Amino acid sequence: MSAANQFDRAANQFDLEAAGFAPSLGDSAVNELRTSALALEEAIASGPILPKITPDEIRRHLAARFDFSRPLALEEVIADVERMMRTWHVQVTHPRYFGLFNPSVTLASLVADLLVAMYNPQLATWSTSPAANEMERHTLAWFTAKFGLPAETAATFTSGGAEANLSATIVALTKTFPEYGECGLRGLPASPTIYLTAETHNSFNKIAHIVGLGRNAIRAVATGGDRSSA
Ligand SMILES: Cc1ncc(COP(=O)(O)O)c(C=O)c1O
């Protein structure tokens, strides 16, 4: 059996060892992570949500501890960073934190971050990261179908809301004015305007600047207090 066939057969069974890919992250590491994460989750849940700290206090600590003149032991740095995160941080994973829509911690997200850090998939080209590219395509195809979009829809994950809003603005400009891509706003016969509700996230101020429209192109449309009659 060729090495490639051997790998296919083993990978299909998620048996990396048989494919000659040992060691892998493996069950014991994941279980260890689960135990540490549960302990940390409990510790965070029993502590305060809001920190009491000033920028000067943090800056003094950083300047005293990290002057970059000598190497520090990794364990020392980890302990210090974790202490700072535990005490000088809004604990958004705390069960009584209702500030924003931050998701709570899951084992899957911890392991995913670890796998990304260890394998560092480079998605710029298909050939550098075939597995990650296809996982992204596969997941996005499922999402676009859920949204009722056509099968040929091009989709991409964004880093967050601001990048999503920026992508939407560029797509809207390019769809309405196909020449926008080549000539920019100078090539357009009109001055586009963005209509947003007064409740819109203010990332659009930055986006209007970035895409060349300028913030004066934004029109805020008032919304009623009673959404049912709006
Ligand atoms: C609707 C909306 N747009 C944009 C953003 C900005 O997102 P990010 O900071 O992830 O880029 C947020 C963040 O809360 C948001 O709620």
Ligand as a Chemical Component Dictionary entry (heavy atoms), coordinates in Angstrom:
data_LIG
# 
_chem_comp.id                   LIG 
_chem_comp.type                 NON-POLYMER 
_chem_comp.pdbx_formal_charge   0 
_chem_comp.three_letter_code    LIG 
# 
loop_
_chem_comp_atom.comp_id 
_chem_comp_atom.atom_id 
_chem_comp_atom.alt_atom_id 
_chem_comp_atom.type_symbol 
_chem_comp_atom.charge 
_chem_comp_atom.model_Cartn_x 
_chem_comp_atom.model_Cartn_y 
_chem_comp_atom.model_Cartn_z 
_chem_comp_atom.pdbx_ordinal 
LIG C1 C1 C 0 -23.191 45.366 15.083 1  
LIG C2 C2 C 0 -21.713 45.453 15.322 2  
LIG N1 N1 N 0 -20.906 45.857 14.321 3  
LIG C3 C3 C 0 -19.564 45.950 14.521 4  
LIG C4 C4 C 0 -18.971 45.648 15.727 5  
LIG C5 C5 C 0 -17.459 45.769 15.878 6  
LIG O1 O1 O 0 -16.984 44.504 15.916 7  
LIG P1 P1 P 0 -15.448 44.117 16.104 8  
LIG O2 O2 O 0 -14.947 44.888 17.267 9  
LIG O3 O3 O 0 -15.531 42.653 16.359 10 
LIG O4 O4 O 0 -14.770 44.400 14.837 11 
LIG C6 C6 C 0 -19.761 45.222 16.802 12 
LIG C7 C7 C 0 -19.135 44.888 18.083 13 
LIG O5 O5 O 0 -19.740 44.751 19.094 14 
LIG C8 C8 C 0 -21.170 45.125 16.597 15 
LIG O6 O6 O 0 -21.973 44.751 17.588 16 
# 
loop_
_chem_comp_bond.comp_id 
_chem_comp_bond.atom_id_1 
_chem_comp_bond.atom_id_2 
_chem_comp_bond.value_order 
_chem_comp_bond.pdbx_ordinal 
LIG C1 C2 SING 1  
LIG C2 N1 SING 2  
LIG C2 C8 DOUB 3  
LIG N1 C3 DOUB 4  
LIG C3 C4 SING 5  
LIG C4 C5 SING 6  
LIG C4 C6 DOUB 7  
LIG C5 O1 SING 8  
LIG O1 P1 SING 9  
LIG P1 O2 DOUB 10 
LIG P1 O3 SING 11 
LIG P1 O4 SING 12 
LIG C6 C7 SING 13 
LIG C6 C8 SING 14 
LIG C7 O5 DOUB 15 
LIG C8 O6 SING 16 
# 
